[in-house]
Amino acid sequence: MRRLLPVVACLFGTAVAYAQRTEPSGSTSTAYASAPWTASPAAGAHAIDNAAESEPPSAIVTPALASPAKPQAWWWVHAGVALQVAGNLADVATSWKQPEGNSWLAQSSGPYAGKFYTSGALKKTLLSVCLASASYAIAYKWPKTRRLVGIFNMTVGAGFAAEAANNLAQNPNLR
């Protein structure tokens, strides 16, 4: 348990740092990437008259190679989903072939009846995939919720990681 707690804390800190990462230019705007200004050919001699001014008029100037920058808020969603999936995988790995108290996740029949086995692993995987899909759908539809979606997924991932730590505490000889 003591060995796993710093790992979970490090994963959470890395996910938050990854989510707060800025773009390479240091800007966090979602407008155009900084690009050199070029005069359009239709401006003709008028562009030469304005060349001495520090900022050319927008009527005769167009941004060269203008491309929209990727919004920073998507990093929250990516980091949250990654932490949620990692926590779920840790929980599945530490629960494998162990007695399961949740009847929905326990194997219903066969030699592993009452234990966490393939049916439980498939259900937990499906849950994780549904959470990730819903997170991306919500973040795409409502861009202002991206940070909250990321924090929600980080919280769910931390819950899964805590369950994995509990599994290791209950069975320290887990193989």
Secondary structure, 3 states (H helix, E strand, C coil): CCCHHHHHHHHHHHHHHHHCCCCCCCCCCCCECCCCEEECHHHCHHHHHHHHCCCCCCCCEEECCCCECCCCCHHHHHHHHHHHHHHHHHHHHHHCCCECCCCCCECCCCCCCCEECHHHHHHHHHHHHHHHHHHHHHHHHCHHHHHHHHHHHHHHHHHHHHHHHHHHHHCCCCC
